[in-house]
Amino acid sequence: MVTIELAGRTLVVTGGLTGIGRAIADLFLKAGANVVVGDIACAAGSERIDRHELRVRTDVTKREDAERLISEAVAAFGRIDFVVNNSGISTMDYAIDIHEEDWDKVMDVNAKGVYLVSQAAAKQLLRQGGGGRIVNIASQAGKNGYRCMGNYCASKHAVLGFTKTMAVELAKEQILVNAVCPGIVETDMKRRERIEGGMLRGMTAEEILAEDRSQVPLGRTAEPEDVANVVLFLASPLSSYMTGQAINVTGGMTMH
């Protein structure tokens, strides 16, 4: 059995209070890392939870918040080693009915947020030297199209394009940039999507859950921990020859 030990290393994770982000934060804490959670739902300013966890209120759509998140992490723990861009939102509507404000809102959080936090993080990693890891939580919606999720799909396709470009540009500095593409994950956001999507499609949330499960070869939808496990792998020495990749965590639902 291989144990991944990250004592003395520091993770910055956006959207880290709930869902996939919280699962990532908890797993890295168990591996011994310091964890800095950036989330718009954090208390104003910054809050030290214990000697290994700092929470910083962060709106990833604002440059000043992205830069402050990174600077607070360095001030608290001396350096950063891993950055996970996990913040994400969704709205549900058919493509021809998407409101412009919903398009802008989803693109701002899901795509612009990755750009702003990644840029601030990369500059810090370059100042430090010694490499580092950036992991972007994309989605299988970054590879496929899905009914009633046109703006979300567009934002996640953008994340994959930006991931590949950063990977090429930062490789010589040993800053590895990869993406994780979850499938159907049991989070509060997904449960809301089933309700809203069901209303649009004339289905119940329970019927959409059954439809979801029927599309997964492994027979179940994912838990947040399934995604966190792959993120931990990408932060470990086991993935030291991987960059620019978009790794599916879909139970076989997406195979490319």
Buried (B, 14 or more C-beta within 10 A) or exposed (E): EEEBEBEEBBBBBBBBBBBBBBBBBBBBBEBEBBBBBBBBEBEEEBEEEEEBBBBBBBBBBBBEBBBBBBBBBBEBBEBBBBBBBBBBBBBBBEEEEBEEEBBEBBBBBBBBBBBBBBBBBBEBBEEBEEBBBBBBBBBBBBBBEBEBBBBBBBBBBBBBEBBBEBBEEBBEBBBBBBBBBBBBBBBEBBEEBBEBBBEEBEBEBEEBBEBBBEBBEEEEBBBBEBBBBBBBBBBBEEBEEBBBBBBBBBBEBBEE
